[in-house]
Amino acid sequence: MEQTSDGRPCRIQYRGQVWQVCVVEEWLETGRWWQEGSWSPEKVNHLAAEQGAALAVLYPQWFDLYPKPAEWVEAGRWQIADNIVCTSDTVGFYALNAERADEIAQNLRAFSPELPPTVEWQVSVPPTP
């Protein structure tokens, strides 16, 4: 088990060509909410804001089961054609407030040449002039 810079426990895993960082404390908290039936978009949004998060990277299909916080704006998606590891072949990138959506979309556009050819990408936010 690793630690974040402020001492919180986290897991850092290398999967394929992606580093996955999960702050265990928050992950466990949202898991408890699901088990208790107390999960809500407001609680998730509050937790993300409390932790200073600007971006959520999630499988869009999760929002078929749990509503997306109203403040979150989808900035883009990656779809993995030859997926064998991920739960879903599509991952979404969500700005946790509208003010950050354009910046995140620009970063996704800038990074897109680094993606393998089997990953299709799309940006949901139009480029700013």
Secondary structure, 3 states (H helix, E strand, C coil): CEECCCCCEEEEEEECCEEEEEEHHHHHHHHHHHHHCCCCHHHHHHHHHHCCCCEEEECCCHHHHCCCCCCCEEEEEEEECCCCCCCCCEEEEEECCHHHHHHHHHHHHHHHHHCCCCEEEEECCCCCC
